[in-house]
C-alpha cells in the first residue's frame, strides 16, 4: 500500500514541471513530462494489480481485505486524475492565459501538497497495524488527516479565485478554449479531492 502511494505521489509531483512547461509554451518538454506521468501511472497500476492478487484472503488484521482494497482504489484515482489532466492539456495544446497562470501554479502545487500529505498519512499504516488501530497512533493519523482536509480546502479557494479571474476575460477568448479551461481547473482540483478521499477512507478504517 505504501509503495503504491509513493508511486502515485511521484506521478502527481510531475504536474509542477509539466505546467511550468505549459506556461512557457514549451510543448516538447510538456509532452515529455506527460509521457512520464503516464508511465508512472501505469507503474502504479501494475503495483495495484499485484497487490490485489497477493493480499491474502485469510490475513489476520485489524481491518478487512475488502477495506484495504477500497483504500487502494482511492489511492489509484489520484494518479488517474493527474494523468487525465496532463493528457488533456497536451492533447489540445491548451494555453493558460497569463491572467490566471500564477494562481494556477499555486493550485497545482497545493494539489501536490495534498498528495504528499496523503502519502505521509498512508506511511503510518504499518504503525496502525502494529498498534491494532488503537492508542496515540490513531490520534497522530487523525491529525494528519485534518491537515489533508485543510490542504484540500485551500485548493477549493484557489479554484474559486481562478474561475473569477477567468470569468472576467472569457469574452476575449475562443468559447471552446474557455470551456476546456474551466474543465482543466475542475480536473486539477480533482487531484486534491482524490487525495483527500484517501484520508477519508483511512478515517473510516480508524472508526471501525
N, C-alpha and C positions, 0 to 999 in steps of 0.2 A: 504493500500500500504506500509506504513511504517512498520507495524507489519510483513508483508510478507518479506520485505527486511531484517529485523532484523533476522528472522528465516533463510533466505538464508545465511547471513553472519555467523551465528552460525555454519551452515553446512560447509562452506568453511574453517572456522577457525580450524576445526578438522584436516585439512590436515597437519598442522605443527606437532602435536604429532604423526600423522599417519606415516609421512615419517621419523620421528625420530626412530620410532619402526622398520620401514623397513630397515633403515641403520644399526640398531643394530641386524638385522635378528631375531627380536622378533615377530614371526608371530602370536603368541597367542594374544599379545597386539594389533598388527596391525589389526587382524581380528575383535577384539572387537571394535576398533575405526571405522573400516569400517562399521560395523553394525550401529554404532551411526550416521555416516554420512548418511547412507541410511534412518535411521529413521527420521533424521532432514529434509532430502529432501522430504520424504513422508509427514511430517507435513507441509512443505511449500506448497506441492501440495494441501493439504486439505484447507489451507488458500486461495490459488489461486482459487480453485473451488468455495469456499464460496463467495469470492469477486466478481467473475464473475456472480454469481446468485443474489447477494444482491445489486450490484451497480444499482441504479435506472436509467431507460432509459430516464426519463424526468428531470433528475437532472440539475438544472441551475448552470453551472460552466463556468469558462473562457476557459476550454478545453472540448472536447467531451468525451463521454464514450468510444468510439472506440479508441481514442488516449491513454486513461488511460489503457485500456486493452492491447494495444500494449506494453506499458511500463511494465506492469505486466508480459507479456510474456518474455521480455528481462531479467527481474529480475529472473524469473524461470529458465532460461537457465544457470545462474551462478551456482545454486545449482546442476542442472543436470550434468554439467561438472565435478564438484567436486566428485559427486557420481560415475561417469564413470571412473575417474582416479583411485580412491580408489578400485573400483571393479576390474579393470584390473590388478592392482598390486597384489591384494590378490588372484585373480583367477589363476594367473600364478606363484605366489610366486617369483616375479621378484626382483632380487638383483641389487642394484645400485653399479657400480664399484667405488672403493674408489677415483679414479681419478676425478670423477665428483660429488661425494656426497656432498661436501661442497658447490659448486656452485648451485647444485640442491636445497639445503635447502634455499639458497638465493632466488632462483626463486620462491619457494613455499611461502616464507614469503612475497615477493613482490606481489604475486597473492592475498594473504590475505589482504595486504595493499590496493590493488585495490578494493577488495570487501568492505573493511571498508570505503574507500572514496566514493564508490557508495552509501553505506548506509547513510553516512553523508550528501550527496547531496540529497537523497530522503527524508531525515528528514526535509528538507526545503519546502517540498510540501505544508504543511498547511499554512506556511507563504506566499508562492507564491499565493495560492488560495485567501488568505485574501487580498492581495495587487492587485489582478486581473492580476497577471503575469506582473507587471509593477514596475518601480522605482528601488531603491537601492537594493532591494531583488534580482532582476534579475541579477544585476551586481555581487552580492555575489555568487549566484549559478553558474554563468558563470566562476568565478574564481575557484570554487570548481571543475567544470568540466575540466578546464585546468589542474588542479593538477592531476586529474584522468587520463587524457591523458598522462601526464608525467610519471606517475607510470607504465601505460601500455607500454610505450616506453622503460622503464627500463627493463621490462620483456623480450621484444624483444631482447635487447642487451645481457641479461644474457643467453637467449636461444642460441644465436649465439656462445657465448663463450663455452657453454656446448657441442654443436654439434661439434665444432672444436676439443675439447679435446676427445670426443668420437671417432671422425674420426681417431685420432692418434692411438687408441688402439683397434679399431674394428676388426682388423685382428686376434687379440688374443682371441676373444670372439666367442661363437657359433653364426652363422649367424642369426638364428631365434631370439636369445636374442637381437642382435644388432637391428634387425628390430623393435622389440617391444620397445626397449629403445628409439629409435627415435620417435616412436608413443607416448610414455608417455611424452617425452619432449614437443611434439606438443600439446597434450591434456592438460597438466598442464598449458602451456601458454594460452590455450583457455579459462581458467578460468578468467584470467585477461582481455582477449579480450571481453568476455561476460560482465564483469563488466563495461568495457569501453563503450560498446554499450548501457548500461543503461544510462550512461551520455549523449551519443549521442542522444538517444531517447528523453531524457528530454530537451536537447538543441533544438530539433525540436519543442517541445511544446512551448519553450520560443520564438522561431521565429514566431510562429503563433499568 
